[in-house]
């Protein structure tokens, strides 16, 4: 049975899952939802994601939600298909991948989500951006990126000298962020910039970005 992803390629959380599928070279089907009519807030969708958010995911009998849980599932179940994204060669590497996945989720994602809402999503829907929120969240993001700059001066990727889910999880928001007037937050930090150039030029990342146009 084909893998199904409920959502839209425009959504960064859905994009995280699609990027993992692209890296793994797995076949999948995107099941679009009528978001304008709140299909994601009603049954039958709520039985797939009770929080009424995208994405949701089906692989045969496995029905799950939360994009990062889905990418971990895919990376474990299809470990031997395509690239290993978990640092599976040792417990130490796996744990470092886990650590930087947590950093993405708790440090980077928090300000980044608010910035992209204000700078990309709201304008696309004709909603005014809140400059104060943008300023405050950019300051927080800058501090996170300073830590990344230091980390990436020691290794090519966040978890070491190998590409992993820890890097992949950052890509969808950065695709949008690099189209804003604040892209210098990345380009002015040499190691972060080299990392971004590397991870964004992977064929899977290029393909994902092609479909992320509001
Ligand atoms: C967040 C899902 C989410 O915020 C995950 O899957 O990673 N932690 C969850 N989804 C957003 C779209 S993100 O591009 C969403 O569904 N927004 C619409 C809404 O909340 O109504």
Boltz pocket constraint, residues with backbone or C-beta under 6 A from the ligand:
constraints:
  - pocket:
      binder: B
      contacts: [[A, 10], [A, 11], [A, 12], [A, 13], [A, 14], [A, 51], [A, 52], [A, 53], [A, 54], [A, 55], [A, 65], [A, 66], [A, 67], [A, 68]]
      max_distance: 6.0
